[in-house]
Amino acid sequence: MLNRRYLRIKAFQSLYAYWQSDNASAARIEKELFTSIERTYDLYLSLLLVFGELRHIAELTFEERKKKRLPTAEDLDPSRRFVDNPIVLNIAQSERLRLEAEKRKISWVGNHELFTALYREVQNNEAYQAYIKEEAQGFKRDQNFVIEFFSEMIANNEALQEVFETRSIAWMEDLDLAASLVKRTLEQMRATDTADVFMNEIARDPKEDHDFVSLLFRKTIEHSDEHEKAISEKSSNWESDRIALSDMILMQMALTEVRIFDQIPVKVTMNEYIEIAKAYSTPKSKNFINGVLDKLFIEMRSDGRIRKVGRGLLES
């Protein structure tokens, strides 16, 4: 299963498109929603594969330097801090990643020159140079370097972005989300993880993802009139047409989620939509959404519209 916040964001974007269009077809937009999820997942895998490609180029470079007619001491004994970084090594050696990429026909075959050029850029990067020259400082330092390295040298690399652009006209829409998924994967790795333990993120059930996002998308539309009225009643001094569309959609999604998904705790739902509001709505949205939803959740608990079971009963 993909990260639920990512799926909520995808549903939010599709609902926004639906309510912004005069002649929107919910079925068509839902189909585009599924396509977008798969496209972003492919981008996620493609970005992870970059680590293995760069590591391979680095190893080839080491061998070439050793074959020089007059190799230097550094040529004969290069720093292996990058290629032996535990996170880089785990990604490069992950059998699960390899199989998933093969299944979805994702690879960087035919892009040797791209990664040769990228590795040259990497070698000239000050942060990279500092990292490979310093003494080992433990897993946390290795992890922080890889996260910074990914953010600066991979996710923002123009040559890679051009490749993604040729693959899909909607690449830019999904690349930021795919990069955030990669960053989350890197942040969650632990020193004791093996290559495939830490790659659990890529193991997913597309049906489970689609069922969640489809139900959230459809039910938000189905309950929209009821929820818009409820939101308006709890929004002091605000008419519904004066509430930002992004805020209205996020609140309607939250109200739908607490009613439909009985195993998701109310606090989880509240926190998730507040976090999404920080990224996708106005600066004041967080407090506004929190205040309105808090009132409505109390009311919905008391009248029985919110009923939780199992994990959903947990409020912490």
C-alpha positions as CSV (number, residue, x, y, z in Angstrom):
1,M,0.0,0.0,0.0
2,L,1.3,3.5,-0.9
3,N,1.5,6.2,1.8
4,R,-2.0,7.2,2.6
5,R,-1.1,10.9,2.7
6,Y,0.0,10.6,-0.9
7,L,-3.3,9.0,-1.8
8,R,-5.3,11.7,0.0
9,I,-3.3,14.3,-2.0
10,K,-4.1,12.6,-5.2
11,A,-7.8,12.4,-4.3
12,F,-7.8,16.1,-3.3
13,Q,-6.2,17.1,-6.6
14,S,-8.9,15.1,-8.5
15,L,-11.7,16.6,-6.5
16,Y,-10.4,20.1,-7.1
17,A,-10.3,19.4,-10.8
18,Y,-13.9,18.0,-10.6
19,W,-15.3,21.0,-8.9
20,Q,-13.4,23.5,-11.0
21,S,-14.8,22.1,-14.2
22,D,-18.3,23.0,-15.5
23,N,-18.8,19.8,-17.3
24,A,-16.7,17.4,-15.3
25,S,-17.3,13.6,-15.5
26,A,-16.6,12.0,-12.1
27,A,-15.9,8.7,-13.9
28,R,-13.4,10.2,-16.3
29,I,-11.6,12.1,-13.5
30,E,-11.5,9.0,-11.3
31,K,-9.9,7.1,-14.2
32,E,-7.3,9.8,-14.6
33,L,-6.8,9.6,-10.8
34,F,-5.8,5.9,-11.1
35,T,-3.5,6.6,-14.0
36,S,-1.8,9.4,-12.0
37,I,-1.2,7.1,-9.1
38,E,0.4,4.5,-11.3
39,R,2.5,7.1,-13.0
40,T,3.8,8.5,-9.8
41,Y,4.6,5.1,-8.5
42,D,6.6,4.5,-11.7
43,L,8.5,7.7,-11.1
44,Y,9.1,6.7,-7.5
45,L,10.8,3.4,-8.6
46,S,12.7,5.3,-11.4
47,L,14.2,7.7,-8.8
48,L,15.2,4.9,-6.5
49,L,16.9,3.1,-9.4
50,V,19.2,6.2,-9.9
51,F,21.2,5.3,-6.8
52,G,22.2,1.9,-8.3
53,E,23.0,3.5,-11.6
54,L,25.3,6.1,-10.0
55,R,26.9,3.4,-7.9
56,H,27.6,1.3,-11.0
57,I,29.2,4.3,-12.8
58,A,31.3,5.0,-9.7
59,E,32.6,1.4,-9.7
60,L,33.5,1.6,-13.4
61,T,35.2,4.9,-12.9
62,F,37.4,3.4,-10.1
63,E,38.4,0.6,-12.4
64,E,39.3,3.0,-15.2
65,R,41.4,5.2,-13.0
66,K,43.4,2.2,-11.8
67,K,44.3,1.4,-15.4
68,K,46.0,4.7,-16.0
69,R,49.6,4.6,-17.1
70,L,50.7,6.6,-14.1
71,P,47.9,6.2,-11.5
72,T,48.0,8.4,-8.4
73,A,47.6,7.0,-4.9
74,E,44.0,8.2,-5.0
75,D,43.5,6.5,-8.3
76,L,44.7,3.2,-6.8
77,D,42.8,3.6,-3.5
78,P,39.8,5.8,-4.1
79,S,37.4,6.7,-1.3
80,R,34.5,4.2,-1.2
81,R,32.3,6.2,1.2
82,F,29.6,6.8,-1.4
83,V,29.5,3.4,-3.0
84,D,29.6,1.7,0.4
85,N,27.1,4.0,2.0
86,P,24.7,1.5,3.6
87,I,21.6,3.2,2.1
88,V,23.1,3.5,-1.4
89,L,24.3,-0.1,-1.1
90,N,20.9,-1.4,0.1
91,I,19.0,0.2,-2.7
92,A,21.5,-1.0,-5.3
93,Q,21.3,-4.6,-4.0
94,S,17.6,-4.7,-3.4
95,E,16.1,-7.8,-5.2
96,R,12.6,-6.5,-4.4
97,L,13.3,-3.2,-6.2
98,R,14.8,-5.1,-9.1
99,L,11.8,-7.4,-9.5
100,E,9.2,-4.7,-9.1
101,A,11.0,-2.5,-11.7
102,E,11.1,-5.5,-14.1
103,K,7.5,-6.2,-13.6
104,R,6.5,-2.7,-14.4
105,K,9.1,-2.5,-17.3
106,I,11.0,0.4,-15.6
107,S,14.7,0.7,-16.3
108,W,17.5,3.2,-17.2
109,V,18.9,1.0,-19.9
110,G,20.3,3.1,-22.7
111,N,21.1,6.0,-20.5
112,H,24.7,5.3,-19.7
113,E,25.9,8.7,-20.9
114,L,23.2,10.4,-18.8
115,F,24.5,8.8,-15.6
116,T,28.2,9.3,-16.6
117,A,27.5,13.0,-16.9
118,L,25.6,13.0,-13.7
119,Y,28.4,11.3,-11.8
120,R,30.8,13.9,-13.1
121,E,28.5,16.5,-11.6
122,V,28.4,14.6,-8.4
123,Q,32.2,14.4,-8.1
124,N,32.4,18.2,-8.4
125,N,29.8,18.8,-5.7
126,E,31.3,20.3,-2.5
127,A,29.0,18.3,-0.2
128,Y,30.0,15.1,-1.9
129,Q,33.7,15.9,-1.8
130,A,33.4,16.7,1.9
131,Y,31.5,13.5,2.6
132,I,33.9,11.1,0.8
133,K,37.0,12.7,2.5
134,E,35.8,12.7,6.1
135,E,36.2,9.8,8.5
136,A,33.2,7.6,9.0
137,Q,30.8,9.1,11.5
138,G,28.1,6.5,11.8
139,F,24.8,5.6,10.2
140,K,23.0,8.9,10.9
141,R,25.6,10.9,9.0
142,D,25.4,8.5,6.1
143,Q,21.6,8.8,6.1
144,N,21.6,12.6,6.3
145,F,24.1,12.8,3.4
146,V,21.9,10.5,1.2
147,I,18.8,12.5,1.9
148,E,20.6,15.8,1.0
149,F,22.3,14.2,-1.9
150,F,18.9,12.9,-3.3
151,S,17.2,16.3,-2.8
152,E,20.0,18.4,-4.4
153,M,21.6,16.1,-7.0
154,I,18.8,13.7,-8.1
155,A,15.4,15.2,-7.6
156,N,16.4,18.6,-9.0
157,N,18.6,17.3,-11.8
158,E,17.6,18.9,-15.1
159,A,18.8,16.1,-17.3
160,L,16.8,13.5,-15.4
161,Q,13.7,15.8,-15.5
162,E,14.1,16.0,-19.3
163,V,13.9,12.2,-19.5
164,F,10.8,12.2,-17.4
165,E,9.3,14.9,-19.6
166,T,9.7,12.7,-22.7
167,R,8.0,9.8,-21.0
168,S,4.9,11.7,-19.9
169,I,3.4,15.1,-20.4
170,A,2.2,15.1,-16.8
171,W,5.6,14.3,-15.3
172,M,6.0,17.6,-13.4
173,E,2.6,17.2,-11.7
174,D,3.8,13.9,-10.2
175,L,7.5,14.3,-9.8
176,D,7.3,16.3,-6.6
177,L,5.1,13.6,-5.0
178,A,7.3,10.8,-6.2
179,A,10.4,12.6,-4.8
180,S,8.6,13.1,-1.4
181,L,7.9,9.3,-1.3
182,V,11.6,8.6,-2.0
183,K,12.7,11.0,0.7
184,R,10.3,9.4,3.2
185,T,11.7,5.9,2.3
186,L,15.2,7.2,3.0
187,E,14.2,8.8,6.3
188,Q,12.6,5.7,7.5
189,M,15.6,3.4,7.0
190,R,17.3,2.1,10.1
191,A,20.9,0.9,10.6
192,T,19.8,-2.7,11.2
193,D,17.7,-2.9,8.0
194,T,18.7,-5.3,5.3
195,A,18.4,-4.4,1.6
196,D,14.8,-5.6,1.3
197,V,13.5,-4.9,4.8
198,F,14.0,-1.2,4.2
199,M,12.4,-1.5,0.7
200,N,9.0,-2.6,2.1
201,E,7.7,0.7,0.9
202,I,7.7,-0.6,-2.7
203,A,5.6,-3.7,-1.8
204,R,2.0,-2.6,-2.6
205,D,-1.4,-3.9,-3.4
206,P,-2.7,-1.7,-6.2
207,K,-6.3,-2.9,-5.5
208,E,-6.0,-1.7,-1.9
209,D,-4.7,1.7,-3.0
210,H,-7.4,2.0,-5.6
211,D,-10.2,1.0,-3.3
212,F,-9.2,3.5,-0.7
213,V,-8.8,6.5,-3.1
214,S,-11.9,5.5,-5.1
215,L,-14.1,5.3,-2.1
216,L,-12.8,8.6,-0.7
217,F,-13.2,10.3,-4.1
218,R,-16.7,9.0,-4.7
219,K,-18.1,9.4,-1.2
220,T,-16.8,13.0,-0.9
221,I,-18.8,13.9,-4.0
222,E,-21.8,12.0,-2.8
223,H,-21.9,13.7,0.6
224,S,-20.8,17.1,-0.7
225,D,-24.2,19.0,-0.2
226,E,-24.6,17.6,3.3
227,H,-21.1,18.4,4.3
228,E,-21.0,21.8,2.7
229,K,-24.0,22.8,4.7
230,A,-22.5,21.4,7.9
231,I,-19.3,23.3,7.3
232,S,-21.1,26.5,6.6
233,E,-23.0,26.2,9.9
234,K,-19.8,25.9,11.9
235,S,-17.9,28.6,10.0
236,S,-18.7,31.7,12.0
237,N,-19.1,34.8,9.8
238,W,-18.2,32.9,6.7
239,E,-20.7,32.0,3.9
240,S,-19.8,28.8,2.0
241,D,-19.0,30.6,-1.2
242,R,-16.4,32.7,0.7
243,I,-14.5,29.7,1.9
244,A,-11.5,28.8,-0.3
245,L,-12.3,25.9,-2.5
246,S,-9.2,24.1,-1.4
247,D,-10.3,24.4,2.3
248,M,-13.8,23.3,1.5
249,I,-12.6,20.2,-0.3
250,L,-10.2,19.2,2.4
251,M,-12.8,19.6,5.1
252,Q,-15.3,17.6,3.1
253,M,-12.8,14.9,2.5
254,A,-12.0,14.8,6.2
255,L,-15.7,14.5,7.1
256,T,-16.1,11.7,4.6
257,E,-13.1,9.8,5.8
258,V,-14.1,9.8,9.5
259,R,-17.5,8.4,8.5
260,I,-16.5,5.9,5.8
261,F,-13.2,4.5,7.1
262,D,-14.1,3.1,10.5
263,Q,-10.6,1.8,11.3
264,I,-8.8,5.2,10.8
265,P,-8.6,7.1,14.1
266,V,-10.2,10.5,14.1
267,K,-6.9,12.2,15.2
268,V,-5.1,10.6,12.3
269,T,-7.7,12.1,9.9
270,M,-7.5,15.5,11.5
271,N,-3.7,15.6,11.5
272,E,-3.5,14.4,7.9
273,Y,-5.7,17.0,6.4
274,I,-4.1,19.8,8.4
275,E,-0.7,18.7,7.0
276,I,-2.1,18.7,3.5
277,A,-3.6,22.1,4.0
278,K,-0.2,23.5,5.0
279,A,1.1,22.5,1.5
280,Y,-1.9,23.1,-0.7
281,S,-4.0,25.8,0.8
282,T,-3.7,29.3,2.3
283,P,-1.4,30.3,5.3
284,K,-4.4,30.6,7.5
285,S,-6.1,27.4,6.4
286,K,-4.5,25.2,9.1
287,N,-6.2,26.9,12.0
288,F,-9.5,27.5,10.2
289,I,-9.8,23.8,9.1
290,N,-8.8,22.6,12.6
291,G,-11.4,24.7,14.3
292,V,-14.3,23.8,12.0
293,L,-13.4,20.1,11.9
294,D,-13.0,19.9,15.7
295,K,-16.6,21.2,16.2
296,L,-18.0,18.9,13.6
297,F,-16.2,15.8,14.8
298,I,-17.6,16.4,18.4
299,E,-21.1,16.7,16.9
300,M,-20.7,13.7,14.7
301,R,-19.5,11.5,17.6
302,S,-22.5,12.5,19.7
303,D,-25.1,11.8,17.0
304,G,-23.5,8.5,15.9
305,R,-22.3,9.5,12.4
306,I,-18.7,8.7,13.5
307,R,-18.4,5.0,14.5
308,K,-15.0,3.5,14.9
309,V,-13.9,-0.1,15.3
310,G,-10.5,-1.8,15.8
311,R,-7.6,0.5,15.3
312,G,-10.0,3.4,14.7
313,L,-10.9,3.4,18.4
314,L,-7.4,4.5,19.2
315,E,-7.3,8.3,19.6
316,S,-3.5,8.7,20.1
